[in-house]
Amino acid sequence: MAHQTRSLPLRGGNVREGFVQALITESNRSGQSMSEVVFRAAAERLAQRGISFDGLFEPGDIQISNDNHAAGSARQAG
């Protein structure tokens, strides 16, 4: 089954050097591009807020613990 993808119309943001360095460090540590790190963080935030969406890169690749559910329960977005 083919998944439809589309580009996000994001523009460059002005951030402080500390954020850039933290993002680069996480990107290197996780083996992901900086864009992947940012997209995953956004997906995790959406899922934490109870917003449903299809998988980010592949179905089921985001695992989220949602504070709105019982402690210890995990919610999978995707």
N, CA, C and O atoms as a Tripos MOL2 file, in Angstrom:
@<TRIPOS>MOLECULE
protein
  312   311    78     0     0
PROTEIN
NO_CHARGES

@<TRIPOS>ATOM
      1 N           0.8440   -1.1750    0.0000 N.3       1 MET1
      2 CA          0.0000    0.0000    0.0000 C.3       1 MET1
      3 C           0.8940    1.2450    0.0000 C.2       1 MET1
      4 O           1.7420    1.3990    0.8800 O.2       1 MET1
      5 N           0.7130    2.1110   -0.9590 N.am      2 ALA2
      6 CA          1.5120    3.3300   -1.0530 C.3       2 ALA2
      7 C           0.9470    4.3930   -0.1230 C.2       2 ALA2
      8 O          -0.2670    4.5670   -0.0110 O.2       2 ALA2
      9 N           1.8480    5.0940    0.5340 N.am      3 HIS3
     10 CA          1.4470    6.1760    1.4250 C.3       3 HIS3
     11 C           1.6800    7.4920    0.7200 C.2       3 HIS3
     12 O           2.7310    7.7020    0.1150 O.2       3 HIS3
     13 N           0.7220    8.3600    0.7940 N.am      4 GLN4
     14 CA          0.8460    9.6670    0.1760 C.3       4 GLN4
     15 C           1.6290   10.5900    1.1010 C.2       4 GLN4
     16 O           1.3460   10.6540    2.2970 O.2       4 GLN4
     17 N           2.6000   11.2950    0.5630 N.am      5 THR5
     18 CA          3.3730   12.2500    1.3440 C.3       5 THR5
     19 C           3.2600   13.6210    0.7030 C.2       5 THR5
     20 O           2.8950   13.7420   -0.4670 O.2       5 THR5
     21 N           3.5730   14.6450    1.4700 N.am      6 ARG6
     22 CA          3.6160   15.9870    0.9140 C.3       6 ARG6
     23 C           4.6350   16.8140    1.6800 C.2       6 ARG6
     24 O           4.9800   16.4960    2.8190 O.2       6 ARG6
     25 N           5.1010   17.8530    1.0600 N.am      7 SER7
     26 CA          6.0880   18.7390    1.6680 C.3       7 SER7
     27 C           5.4110   19.7120    2.6140 C.2       7 SER7
     28 O           4.2570   20.0880    2.4140 O.2       7 SER7
     29 N           6.1370   20.1160    3.6440 N.am      8 LEU8
     30 CA          5.6500   21.1390    4.5600 C.3       8 LEU8
     31 C           6.2320   22.4880    4.1550 C.2       8 LEU8
     32 O           7.4290   22.5880    3.8860 O.2       8 LEU8
     33 N           5.4050   23.5160    4.1080 N.am      9 PRO9
     34 CA          5.8940   24.8380    3.7150 C.3       9 PRO9
     35 C           6.5350   25.5810    4.8870 C.2       9 PRO9
     36 O           6.0590   26.6400    5.2970 O.2       9 PRO9
     37 N           7.6170   25.0160    5.4200 N.am     10 LEU10
     38 CA          8.2840   25.6290    6.5650 C.3      10 LEU10
     39 C           9.2930   26.6680    6.0800 C.2      10 LEU10
     40 O           9.9200   26.5010    5.0340 O.2      10 LEU10
     41 N           9.4360   27.7020    6.8290 N.am     11 ARG11
     42 CA         10.4260   28.7490    6.5470 C.3      11 ARG11
     43 C          11.4840   28.7090    7.6430 C.2      11 ARG11
     44 O          11.2330   28.2270    8.7480 O.2      11 ARG11
     45 N          12.6340   29.2070    7.3330 N.am     12 GLY12
     46 CA         13.7150   29.2450    8.3160 C.3      12 GLY12
     47 C          13.3220   30.0390    9.5420 C.2      12 GLY12
     48 O          12.6670   31.0760    9.4330 O.2      12 GLY12
     49 N          13.7040   29.5750   10.6690 N.am     13 GLY13
     50 CA         13.4110   30.2660   11.9200 C.3      13 GLY13
     51 C          14.7020   30.7790   12.5370 C.2      13 GLY13
     52 O          15.7640   30.1800   12.3680 O.2      13 GLY13
     53 N          14.6050   31.8640   13.2340 N.am     14 ASN14
     54 CA         15.7570   32.4020   13.9500 C.3      14 ASN14
     55 C          15.7400   31.8640   15.3720 C.2      14 ASN14
     56 O          14.8240   32.1420   16.1470 O.2      14 ASN14
     57 N          16.7600   31.0960   15.6970 N.am     15 VAL15
     58 CA         16.8740   30.5110   17.0330 C.3      15 VAL15
     59 C          18.2530   30.8260   17.5850 C.2      15 VAL15
     60 O          19.1600   31.2110   16.8460 O.2      15 VAL15
     61 N          18.3980   30.6590   18.8750 N.am     16 ARG16
     62 CA         19.6810   30.9350   19.5250 C.3      16 ARG16
     63 C          20.6480   29.7820   19.3050 C.2      16 ARG16
     64 O          20.2510   28.6490   19.0360 O.2      16 ARG16
     65 N          21.9020   30.1010   19.4240 N.am     17 GLU17
     66 CA         22.9730   29.1370   19.1750 C.3      17 GLU17
     67 C          22.8460   27.8910   20.0480 C.2      17 GLU17
     68 O          23.1210   26.7850   19.5830 O.2      17 GLU17
     69 N          22.4360   28.0520   21.2980 N.am     18 GLY18
     70 CA         22.2890   26.8970   22.1800 C.3      18 GLY18
     71 C          21.2950   25.8750   21.6460 C.2      18 GLY18
     72 O          21.5170   24.6690   21.7580 O.2      18 GLY18
     73 N          20.1960   26.3580   21.0620 N.am     19 PHE19
     74 CA         19.2040   25.4500   20.4810 C.3      19 PHE19
     75 C          19.7900   24.7320   19.2740 C.2      19 PHE19
     76 O          19.6050   23.5260   19.1110 O.2      19 PHE19
     77 N          20.4920   25.4700   18.4360 N.am     20 VAL20
     78 CA         21.1100   24.8680   17.2470 C.3      20 VAL20
     79 C          22.0780   23.7700   17.6650 C.2      20 VAL20
     80 O          22.0600   22.6770   17.0990 O.2      20 VAL20
     81 N          22.9150   24.0510   18.6450 N.am     21 GLN21
     82 CA         23.8910   23.0570   19.0900 C.3      21 GLN21
     83 C          23.2030   21.8300   19.6910 C.2      21 GLN21
     84 O          23.6320   20.7010   19.4510 O.2      21 GLN21
     85 N          22.1460   22.0440   20.4660 N.am     22 ALA22
     86 CA         21.4030   20.9170   21.0370 C.3      22 ALA22
     87 C          20.7650   20.0730   19.9370 C.2      22 ALA22
     88 O          20.7580   18.8450   20.0220 O.2      22 ALA22
     89 N          20.2380   20.7140   18.9200 N.am     23 LEU23
     90 CA         19.6190   20.0010   17.8030 C.3      23 LEU23
     91 C          20.6640   19.2050   17.0220 C.2      23 LEU23
     92 O          20.4160   18.0590   16.6460 O.2      23 LEU23
     93 N          21.8110   19.7950   16.7790 N.am     24 ILE24
     94 CA         22.8910   19.0940   16.0860 C.3      24 ILE24
     95 C          23.3600   17.8980   16.9020 C.2      24 ILE24
     96 O          23.5780   16.8160   16.3550 O.2      24 ILE24
     97 N          23.5150   18.0880   18.2030 N.am     25 THR25
     98 CA         23.9470   16.9990   19.0840 C.3      25 THR25
     99 C          22.9550   15.8430   19.0520 C.2      25 THR25
    100 O          23.3570   14.6860   18.9210 O.2      25 THR25
    101 N          21.6620   16.1430   19.1700 N.am     26 GLU26
    102 CA         20.6380   15.0870   19.1320 C.3      26 GLU26
    103 C          20.5990   14.4120   17.7760 C.2      26 GLU26
    104 O          20.4410   13.1940   17.6950 O.2      26 GLU26
    105 N          20.7380   15.1750   16.7240 N.am     27 SER27
    106 CA         20.7550   14.6160   15.3750 C.3      27 SER27
    107 C          21.9040   13.6210   15.2290 C.2      27 SER27
    108 O          21.7130   12.5100   14.7350 O.2      27 SER27
    109 N          23.0800   14.0220   15.6530 N.am     28 ASN28
    110 CA         24.2450   13.1280   15.5760 C.3      28 ASN28
    111 C          24.0740   11.9050   16.4640 C.2      28 ASN28
    112 O          24.4010   10.7900   16.0570 O.2      28 ASN28
    113 N          23.5580   12.1080   17.6830 N.am     29 ARG29
    114 CA         23.3840   11.0070   18.6330 C.3      29 ARG29
    115 C          22.3990    9.9710   18.1150 C.2      29 ARG29
    116 O          22.6190    8.7690   18.2580 O.2      29 ARG29
    117 N          21.3090   10.4430   17.5100 N.am     30 SER30
    118 CA         20.2430    9.5450   17.0810 C.3      30 SER30
    119 C          20.4260    9.0020   15.6630 C.2      30 SER30
    120 O          19.7170    8.0830   15.2540 O.2      30 SER30
    121 N          21.3690    9.5650   14.9200 N.am     31 GLY31
    122 CA         21.5700    9.1130   13.5400 C.3      31 GLY31
    123 C          20.4790    9.5950   12.6060 C.2      31 GLY31
    124 O          20.2620    9.0000   11.5500 O.2      31 GLY31
    125 N          19.7920   10.6580   12.9750 N.am     32 GLN32
    126 CA         18.7150   11.2240   12.1570 C.3      32 GLN32
    127 C          19.1510   12.5960   11.6570 C.2      32 GLN32
    128 O          20.0370   13.2290   12.2310 O.2      32 GLN32
    129 N          18.5140   13.0420   10.5790 N.am     33 SER33
    130 CA         18.7580   14.4080   10.1350 C.3      33 SER33
    131 C          18.1190   15.3730   11.1370 C.2      33 SER33
    132 O          17.2660   14.9790   11.9320 O.2      33 SER33
    133 N          18.5330   16.6200   11.0910 N.am     34 MET34
    134 CA         17.9170   17.6060   11.9770 C.3      34 MET34
    135 C          16.4310   17.7280   11.6780 C.2      34 MET34
    136 O          15.6330   17.9080   12.5970 O.2      34 MET34
    137 N          16.0460   17.6340   10.4190 N.am     35 SER35
    138 CA         14.6230   17.7000   10.0580 C.3      35 SER35
    139 C          13.8470   16.5510   10.6890 C.2      35 SER35
    140 O          12.7470   16.7560   11.2030 O.2      35 SER35
    141 N          14.4120   15.3350   10.6540 N.am     36 GLU36
    142 CA         13.7380   14.1910   11.2680 C.3      36 GLU36
    143 C          13.5480   14.3950   12.7620 C.2      36 GLU36
    144 O          12.4910   14.0670   13.3030 O.2      36 GLU36
    145 N          14.5600   14.9340   13.4360 N.am     37 VAL37
    146 CA         14.4570   15.1860   14.8730 C.3      37 VAL37
    147 C          13.3230   16.1740   15.1420 C.2      37 VAL37
    148 O          12.5130   15.9610   16.0450 O.2      37 VAL37
    149 N          13.2650   17.2470   14.3660 N.am     38 VAL38
    150 CA         12.2270   18.2640   14.5570 C.3      38 VAL38
    151 C          10.8460   17.6820   14.2570 C.2      38 VAL38
    152 O           9.9080   17.9120   15.0200 O.2      38 VAL38
    153 N          10.7040   16.9340   13.1620 N.am     39 PHE39
    154 CA          9.4030   16.3480   12.8110 C.3      39 PHE39
    155 C           8.9390   15.3600   13.8710 C.2      39 PHE39
    156 O           7.7640   15.3490   14.2380 O.2      39 PHE39
    157 N           9.8580   14.5270   14.3690 N.am     40 ARG40
    158 CA          9.4750   13.5740   15.4160 C.3      40 ARG40
    159 C           9.0400   14.2930   16.6880 C.2      40 ARG40
    160 O           8.0680   13.8910   17.3280 O.2      40 ARG40
    161 N           9.7540   15.3550   17.0550 N.am     41 ALA41
    162 CA          9.3710   16.1190   18.2480 C.3      41 ALA41
    163 C           7.9820   16.7170   18.0730 C.2      41 ALA41
    164 O           7.1760   16.7000   19.0040 O.2      41 ALA41
    165 N           7.6970   17.2470   16.8850 N.am     42 ALA42
    166 CA          6.3730   17.8110   16.6260 C.3      42 ALA42
    167 C           5.3080   16.7110   16.6690 C.2      42 ALA42
    168 O           4.2230   16.9180   17.2140 O.2      42 ALA42
    169 N           5.6150   15.5460   16.0970 N.am     43 ALA43
    170 CA          4.6580   14.4340   16.1080 C.3      43 ALA43
    171 C           4.3820   13.9610   17.5210 C.2      43 ALA43
    172 O           3.2380   13.6750   17.8710 O.2      43 ALA43
    173 N           5.4280   13.8770   18.3370 N.am     44 GLU44
    174 CA          5.2420   13.4680   19.7310 C.3      44 GLU44
    175 C           4.3550   14.4600   20.4670 C.2      44 GLU44
    176 O           3.4920   14.0580   21.2470 O.2      44 GLU44
    177 N           4.5550   15.7290   20.2320 N.am     45 ARG45
    178 CA          3.7360   16.7690   20.8830 C.3      45 ARG45
    179 C           2.2790   16.6580   20.4540 C.2      45 ARG45
    180 O           1.3790   16.7360   21.2910 O.2      45 ARG45
    181 N           2.0390   16.4790   19.1600 N.am     46 LEU46
    182 CA          0.6640   16.3290   18.6770 C.3      46 LEU46
    183 C          -0.0060   15.1110   19.3040 C.2      46 LEU46
    184 O          -1.1560   15.1830   19.7390 O.2      46 LEU46
    185 N           0.7150   13.9980   19.3480 N.am     47 ALA47
    186 CA          0.1550   12.7780   19.9230 C.3      47 ALA47
    187 C          -0.1140   12.9470   21.4110 C.2      47 ALA47
    188 O          -1.1280   12.4610   21.9120 O.2      47 ALA47
    189 N           0.7790   13.6300   22.1270 N.am     48 GLN48
    190 CA          0.5590   13.8810   23.5530 C.3      48 GLN48
    191 C          -0.7160   14.6770   23.7770 C.2      48 GLN48
    192 O          -1.3870   14.5040   24.7940 O.2      48 GLN48
    193 N          -1.0490   15.5330   22.8470 N.am     49 ARG49
    194 CA         -2.2500   16.3620   22.9690 C.3      49 ARG49
    195 C          -3.4930   15.6280   22.4890 C.2      49 ARG49
    196 O          -4.5850   16.1960   22.4940 O.2      49 ARG49
    197 N          -3.3410   14.3670   22.0720 N.am     50 GLY50
    198 CA         -4.4800   13.5680   21.6480 C.3      50 GLY50
    199 C          -4.9010   13.7890   20.2060 C.2      50 GLY50
    200 O          -6.0020   13.4020   19.8150 O.2      50 GLY50
    201 N          -4.0430   14.4030   19.4200 N.am     51 ILE51
    202 CA         -4.3540   14.6560   18.0100 C.3      51 ILE51
    203 C          -3.9360   13.4330   17.2060 C.2      51 ILE51
    204 O          -2.7790   13.0160   17.2570 O.2      51 ILE51
    205 N          -4.8750   12.8590   16.4650 N.am     52 SER52
    206 CA         -4.6050   11.6610   15.6730 C.3      52 SER52
    207 C          -4.0620   12.0340   14.3080 C.2      52 SER52
    208 O          -4.4630   13.0340   13.7120 O.2      52 SER52
    209 N          -3.1420   11.2120   13.8240 N.am     53 PHE53
    210 CA         -2.5640   11.4100   12.4940 C.3      53 PHE53
    211 C          -1.9380   10.0930   12.0630 C.2      53 PHE53
    212 O          -1.6650    9.2200   12.8870 O.2      53 PHE53
    213 N          -1.7130    9.9620   10.7540 N.am     54 ASP54
    214 CA         -1.0280    8.7840   10.2400 C.3      54 ASP54
    215 C           0.4320    8.8420   10.6460 C.2      54 ASP54
    216 O           0.8970    9.8660   11.1470 O.2      54 ASP54
    217 N           1.1590    7.7560   10.4360 N.am     55 GLY55
    218 CA          2.5700    7.6820   10.7880 C.3      55 GLY55
    219 C           3.3810    8.8320   10.2240 C.2      55 GLY55
    220 O           3.0520    9.4010    9.1830 O.2      55 GLY55
    221 N           4.4360    9.1570   10.9290 N.am     56 LEU56
    222 CA          5.2860   10.2650   10.5120 C.3      56 LEU56
    223 C           6.1050    9.8870    9.2890 C.2      56 LEU56
    224 O           5.9720   10.5120    8.2370 O.2      56 LEU56
    225 N           6.9370    8.8860    9.4140 N.am     57 PHE57
    226 CA          7.7160    8.4040    8.2890 C.3      57 PHE57
    227 C           7.1600    7.0660    7.8150 C.2      57 PHE57
    228 O           7.0210    6.8200    6.6170 O.2      57 PHE57
    229 N           6.8510    6.2260    8.7650 N.am     58 GLU58
    230 CA          6.2300    4.9290    8.5110 C.3      58 GLU58
    231 C           5.1600    4.7230    9.5750 C.2      58 GLU58
    232 O           5.3070    5.2120   10.6950 O.2      58 GLU58
    233 N           4.0810    4.0070    9.2460 N.am     59 PRO59
    234 CA          3.0350    3.7740   10.2510 C.3      59 PRO59
    235 C           3.6060    3.1230   11.5110 C.2      59 PRO59
    236 O           4.3610    2.1530   11.4370 O.2      59 PRO59
    237 N           3.2340    3.6720   12.6650 N.am     60 GLY60
    238 CA          3.6140    3.0830   13.9390 C.3      60 GLY60
    239 C           4.9910    3.4390   14.4500 C.2      60 GLY60
    240 O           5.4620    2.8170   15.4030 O.2      60 GLY60
    241 N           5.6610    4.4210   13.8520 N.am     61 ASP61
    242 CA          7.0280    4.7050   14.2970 C.3      61 ASP61
    243 C           7.1220    5.7000   15.4450 C.2      61 ASP61
    244 O           8.2280    6.0240   15.8790 O.2      61 ASP61
    245 N           5.9950    6.1950   15.9480 N.am     62 ILE62
    246 CA          6.0020    7.1010   17.0950 C.3      62 ILE62
    247 C           5.2820    6.4160   18.2570 C.2      62 ILE62
    248 O           4.1210    6.0270   18.1350 O.2      62 ILE62
    249 N           5.9740    6.2760   19.3710 N.am     63 GLN63
    250 CA          5.3860    5.7220   20.5880 C.3      63 GLN63
    251 C           5.2740    6.8540   21.5920 C.2      63 GLN63
    252 O           6.2650    7.5260   21.8750 O.2      63 GLN63
    253 N           4.0910    7.0740   22.1320 N.am     64 ILE64
    254 CA          3.8570    8.2110   23.0140 C.3      64 ILE64
    255 C           3.1980    7.7420   24.3010 C.2      64 ILE64
    256 O           2.2930    6.9090   24.2810 O.2      64 ILE64
    257 N           3.6560    8.2800   25.4030 N.am     65 SER65
    258 CA          2.9720    8.1230   26.6670 C.3      65 SER65
    259 C           2.1150    9.3680   26.8400 C.2      65 SER65
    260 O           2.6360   10.4830   26.8220 O.2      65 SER65
    261 N           0.8150    9.1970   27.0080 N.am     66 ASN66
    262 CA         -0.1030   10.3290   27.0580 C.3      66 ASN66
    263 C          -0.5450   10.5640   28.4940 C.2      66 ASN66
    264 O          -1.1110    9.6730   29.1280 O.2      66 ASN66
    265 N          -0.2860   11.7720   29.0110 N.am     67 ASP67
    266 CA         -0.6650   12.1040   30.3890 C.3      67 ASP67
    267 C          -2.1690   12.0850   30.6090 C.2      67 ASP67
    268 O          -2.6160   12.0200   31.7540 O.2      67 ASP67
    269 N          -2.9610   12.1400   29.5490 N.am     68 ASN68
    270 CA         -4.4100   12.1350   29.6680 C.3      68 ASN68
    271 C          -4.9620   10.7280   29.9030 C.2      68 ASN68
    272 O          -6.1490   10.5640   30.1820 O.2      68 ASN68
    273 N          -4.1060    9.7240   29.7900 N.am     69 HIS69
    274 CA         -4.5190    8.3350   29.9910 C.3      69 HIS69
    275 C          -3.9330    7.8460   31.3050 C.2      69 HIS69
    276 O          -3.1770    8.5600   31.9630 O.2      69 HIS69
    277 N          -4.2850    6.6380   31.6750 N.am     70 ALA70
    278 CA         -3.7760    6.0500   32.9280 C.3      70 ALA70
    279 C          -2.2540    5.9910   32.9010 C.2      70 ALA70
    280 O          -1.6510    5.8100   31.8440 O.2      70 ALA70
    281 N          -1.6490    6.1420   34.0500 N.am     71 ALA71
    282 CA         -0.1870    6.1080   34.1490 C.3      71 ALA71
    283 C           0.3420    4.8120   33.5810 C.2      71 ALA71
    284 O          -0.2010    3.7360   33.8290 O.2      71 ALA71
    285 N           1.4190    4.9320   32.8080 N.am     72 GLY72
    286 CA          2.0660    3.7580   32.2420 C.3      72 GLY72
    287 C           1.4720    3.3110   30.9260 C.2      72 GLY72
    288 O           2.0410    2.4330   30.2760 O.2      72 GLY72
    289 N           0.3580    3.8720   30.5040 N.am     73 SER73
    290 CA         -0.2090    3.4550   29.2320 C.3      73 SER73
    291 C           0.5170    4.1600   28.0940 C.2      73 SER73
    292 O           0.9450    5.3050   28.2370 O.2      73 SER73
    293 N           0.6490    3.4870   26.9910 N.am     74 ALA74
    294 CA          1.3060    4.0680   25.8250 C.3      74 ALA74
    295 C           0.2970    4.1940   24.6930 C.2      74 ALA74
    296 O          -0.5700    3.3370   24.5180 O.2      74 ALA74
    297 N           0.4170    5.2410   23.9510 N.am     75 ARG75
    298 CA         -0.4630    5.4720   22.8050 C.3      75 ARG75
    299 C           0.4080    5.4900   21.5810 C.2      75 ARG75
    300 O           1.4540    6.1380   21.5630 O.2      75 ARG75
    301 N          -0.0130    4.7850   20.5630 N.am     76 GLN76
    302 CA          0.7550    4.7490   19.3260 C.3      76 GLN76
    303 C           0.0290    5.5770   18.2830 C.2      76 GLN76
    304 O          -1.1460    5.3430   17.9990 O.2      76 GLN76
    305 N           0.7280    6.5420   17.7150 N.am     77 ALA77
    306 CA          0.1820    7.3380   16.6290 C.3      77 ALA77
    307 C           0.7220    6.7870   15.3280 C.2      77 ALA77
    308 O           1.9360    6.7300   15.1290 O.2      77 ALA77
    309 N          -0.1600    6.3880   14.4530 N.am     78 GLY78
    310 CA          0.3300    5.9010   13.1690 C.3      78 GLY78
    311 C          -0.2950    4.6400   12.7560 C.2      78 GLY78
    312 O           0.0240    4.1120   11.6910 O.2      78 GLY78
@<TRIPOS>BOND
     1     1     2 1
     2     2     3 1
     3     3     4 2
     4     3     5 am
     5     5     6 1
     6     6     7 1
     7     7     8 2
     8     7     9 am
     9     9    10 1
    10    10    11 1
    11    11    12 2
    12    11    13 am
    13    13    14 1
    14    14    15 1
    15    15    16 2
    16    15    17 am
    17    17    18 1
    18    18    19 1
    19    19    20 2
    20    19    21 am
    21    21    22 1
    22    22    23 1
    23    23    24 2
    24    23    25 am
    25    25    26 1
    26    26    27 1
    27    27    28 2
    28    27    29 am
    29    29    30 1
    30    30    31 1
    31    31    32 2
    32    31    33 am
    33    33    34 1
    34    34    35 1
    35    35    36 2
    36    35    37 am
    37    37    38 1
    38    38    39 1
    39    39    40 2
    40    39    41 am
    41    41    42 1
    42    42    43 1
    43    43    44 2
    44    43    45 am
    45    45    46 1
    46    46    47 1
    47    47    48 2
    48    47    49 am
    49    49    50 1
    50    50    51 1
    51    51    52 2
    52    51    53 am
    53    53    54 1
    54    54    55 1
    55    55    56 2
    56    55    57 am
    57    57    58 1
    58    58    59 1
    59    59    60 2
    60    59    61 am
    61    61    62 1
    62    62    63 1
    63    63    64 2
    64    63    65 am
    65    65    66 1
    66    66    67 1
    67    67    68 2
    68    67    69 am
    69    69    70 1
    70    70    71 1
    71    71    72 2
    72    71    73 am
    73    73    74 1
    74    74    75 1
    75    75    76 2
    76    75    77 am
    77    77    78 1
    78    78    79 1
    79    79    80 2
    80    79    81 am
    81    81    82 1
    82    82    83 1
    83    83    84 2
    84    83    85 am
    85    85    86 1
    86    86    87 1
    87    87    88 2
    88    87    89 am
    89    89    90 1
    90    90    91 1
    91    91    92 2
    92    91    93 am
    93    93    94 1
    94    94    95 1
    95    95    96 2
    96    95    97 am
    97    97    98 1
    98    98    99 1
    99    99   100 2
   100    99   101 am
   101   101   102 1
   102   102   103 1
   103   103   104 2
   104   103   105 am
   105   105   106 1
   106   106   107 1
   107   107   108 2
   108   107   109 am
   109   109   110 1
   110   110   111 1
   111   111   112 2
   112   111   113 am
   113   113   114 1
   114   114   115 1
   115   115   116 2
   116   115   117 am
   117   117   118 1
   118   118   119 1
   119   119   120 2
   120   119   121 am
   121   121   122 1
   122   122   123 1
   123   123   124 2
   124   123   125 am
   125   125   126 1
   126   126   127 1
   127   127   128 2
   128   127   129 am
   129   129   130 1
   130   130   131 1
   131   131   132 2
   132   131   133 am
   133   133   134 1
   134   134   135 1
   135   135   136 2
   136   135   137 am
   137   137   138 1
   138   138   139 1
   139   139   140 2
   140   139   141 am
   141   141   142 1
   142   142   143 1
   143   143   144 2
   144   143   145 am
   145   145   146 1
   146   146   147 1
   147   147   148 2
   148   147   149 am
   149   149   150 1
   150   150   151 1
   151   151   152 2
   152   151   153 am
   153   153   154 1
   154   154   155 1
   155   155   156 2
   156   155   157 am
   157   157   158 1
   158   158   159 1
   159   159   160 2
   160   159   161 am
   161   161   162 1
   162   162   163 1
   163   163   164 2
   164   163   165 am
   165   165   166 1
   166   166   167 1
   167   167   168 2
   168   167   169 am
   169   169   170 1
   170   170   171 1
   171   171   172 2
   172   171   173 am
   173   173   174 1
   174   174   175 1
   175   175   176 2
   176   175   177 am
   177   177   178 1
   178   178   179 1
   179   179   180 2
   180   179   181 am
   181   181   182 1
   182   182   183 1
   183   183   184 2
   184   183   185 am
   185   185   186 1
   186   186   187 1
   187   187   188 2
   188   187   189 am
   189   189   190 1
   190   190   191 1
   191   191   192 2
   192   191   193 am
   193   193   194 1
   194   194   195 1
   195   195   196 2
   196   195   197 am
   197   197   198 1
   198   198   199 1
   199   199   200 2
   200   199   201 am
   201   201   202 1
   202   202   203 1
   203   203   204 2
   204   203   205 am
   205   205   206 1
   206   206   207 1
   207   207   208 2
   208   207   209 am
   209   209   210 1
   210   210   211 1
   211   211   212 2
   212   211   213 am
   213   213   214 1
   214   214   215 1
   215   215   216 2
   216   215   217 am
   217   217   218 1
   218   218   219 1
   219   219   220 2
   220   219   221 am
   221   221   222 1
   222   222   223 1
   223   223   224 2
   224   223   225 am
   225   225   226 1
   226   226   227 1
   227   227   228 2
   228   227   229 am
   229   229   230 1
   230   230   231 1
   231   231   232 2
   232   231   233 am
   233   233   234 1
   234   234   235 1
   235   235   236 2
   236   235   237 am
   237   237   238 1
   238   238   239 1
   239   239   240 2
   240   239   241 am
   241   241   242 1
   242   242   243 1
   243   243   244 2
   244   243   245 am
   245   245   246 1
   246   246   247 1
   247   247   248 2
   248   247   249 am
   249   249   250 1
   250   250   251 1
   251   251   252 2
   252   251   253 am
   253   253   254 1
   254   254   255 1
   255   255   256 2
   256   255   257 am
   257   257   258 1
   258   258   259 1
   259   259   260 2
   260   259   261 am
   261   261   262 1
   262   262   263 1
   263   263   264 2
   264   263   265 am
   265   265   266 1
   266   266   267 1
   267   267   268 2
   268   267   269 am
   269   269   270 1
   270   270   271 1
   271   271   272 2
   272   271   273 am
   273   273   274 1
   274   274   275 1
   275   275   276 2
   276   275   277 am
   277   277   278 1
   278   278   279 1
   279   279   280 2
   280   279   281 am
   281   281   282 1
   282   282   283 1
   283   283   284 2
   284   283   285 am
   285   285   286 1
   286   286   287 1
   287   287   288 2
   288   287   289 am
   289   289   290 1
   290   290   291 1
   291   291   292 2
   292   291   293 am
   293   293   294 1
   294   294   295 1
   295   295   296 2
   296   295   297 am
   297   297   298 1
   298   298   299 1
   299   299   300 2
   300   299   301 am
   301   301   302 1
   302   302   303 1
   303   303   304 2
   304   303   305 am
   305   305   306 1
   306   306   307 1
   307   307   308 2
   308   307   309 am
   309   309   310 1
   310   310   311 1
   311   311   312 2
@<TRIPOS>SUBSTRUCTURE
     1 MET1         2 RESIDUE 1 A MET
     2 ALA2         6 RESIDUE 1 A ALA
     3 HIS3        10 RESIDUE 1 A HIS
     4 GLN4        14 RESIDUE 1 A GLN
     5 THR5        18 RESIDUE 1 A THR
     6 ARG6        22 RESIDUE 1 A ARG
     7 SER7        26 RESIDUE 1 A SER
     8 LEU8        30 RESIDUE 1 A LEU
     9 PRO9        34 RESIDUE 1 A PRO
    10 LEU10       38 RESIDUE 1 A LEU
    11 ARG11       42 RESIDUE 1 A ARG
    12 GLY12       46 RESIDUE 1 A GLY
    13 GLY13       50 RESIDUE 1 A GLY
    14 ASN14       54 RESIDUE 1 A ASN
    15 VAL15       58 RESIDUE 1 A VAL
    16 ARG16       62 RESIDUE 1 A ARG
    17 GLU17       66 RESIDUE 1 A GLU
    18 GLY18       70 RESIDUE 1 A GLY
    19 PHE19       74 RESIDUE 1 A PHE
    20 VAL20       78 RESIDUE 1 A VAL
    21 GLN21       82 RESIDUE 1 A GLN
    22 ALA22       86 RESIDUE 1 A ALA
    23 LEU23       90 RESIDUE 1 A LEU
    24 ILE24       94 RESIDUE 1 A ILE
    25 THR25       98 RESIDUE 1 A THR
    26 GLU26      102 RESIDUE 1 A GLU
    27 SER27      106 RESIDUE 1 A SER
    28 ASN28      110 RESIDUE 1 A ASN
    29 ARG29      114 RESIDUE 1 A ARG
    30 SER30      118 RESIDUE 1 A SER
    31 GLY31      122 RESIDUE 1 A GLY
    32 GLN32      126 RESIDUE 1 A GLN
    33 SER33      130 RESIDUE 1 A SER
    34 MET34      134 RESIDUE 1 A MET
    35 SER35      138 RESIDUE 1 A SER
    36 GLU36      142 RESIDUE 1 A GLU
    37 VAL37      146 RESIDUE 1 A VAL
    38 VAL38      150 RESIDUE 1 A VAL
    39 PHE39      154 RESIDUE 1 A PHE
    40 ARG40      158 RESIDUE 1 A ARG
    41 ALA41      162 RESIDUE 1 A ALA
    42 ALA42      166 RESIDUE 1 A ALA
    43 ALA43      170 RESIDUE 1 A ALA
    44 GLU44      174 RESIDUE 1 A GLU
    45 ARG45      178 RESIDUE 1 A ARG
    46 LEU46      182 RESIDUE 1 A LEU
    47 ALA47      186 RESIDUE 1 A ALA
    48 GLN48      190 RESIDUE 1 A GLN
    49 ARG49      194 RESIDUE 1 A ARG
    50 GLY50      198 RESIDUE 1 A GLY
    51 ILE51      202 RESIDUE 1 A ILE
    52 SER52      206 RESIDUE 1 A SER
    53 PHE53      210 RESIDUE 1 A PHE
    54 ASP54      214 RESIDUE 1 A ASP
    55 GLY55      218 RESIDUE 1 A GLY
    56 LEU56      222 RESIDUE 1 A LEU
    57 PHE57      226 RESIDUE 1 A PHE
    58 GLU58      230 RESIDUE 1 A GLU
    59 PRO59      234 RESIDUE 1 A PRO
    60 GLY60      238 RESIDUE 1 A GLY
    61 ASP61      242 RESIDUE 1 A ASP
    62 ILE62      246 RESIDUE 1 A ILE
    63 GLN63      250 RESIDUE 1 A GLN
    64 ILE64      254 RESIDUE 1 A ILE
    65 SER65      258 RESIDUE 1 A SER
    66 ASN66      262 RESIDUE 1 A ASN
    67 ASP67      266 RESIDUE 1 A ASP
    68 ASN68      270 RESIDUE 1 A ASN
    69 HIS69      274 RESIDUE 1 A HIS
    70 ALA70      278 RESIDUE 1 A ALA
    71 ALA71      282 RESIDUE 1 A ALA
    72 GLY72      286 RESIDUE 1 A GLY
    73 SER73      290 RESIDUE 1 A SER
    74 ALA74      294 RESIDUE 1 A ALA
    75 ARG75      298 RESIDUE 1 A ARG
    76 GLN76      302 RESIDUE 1 A GLN
    77 ALA77      306 RESIDUE 1 A ALA
    78 GLY78      310 RESIDUE 1 A GLY
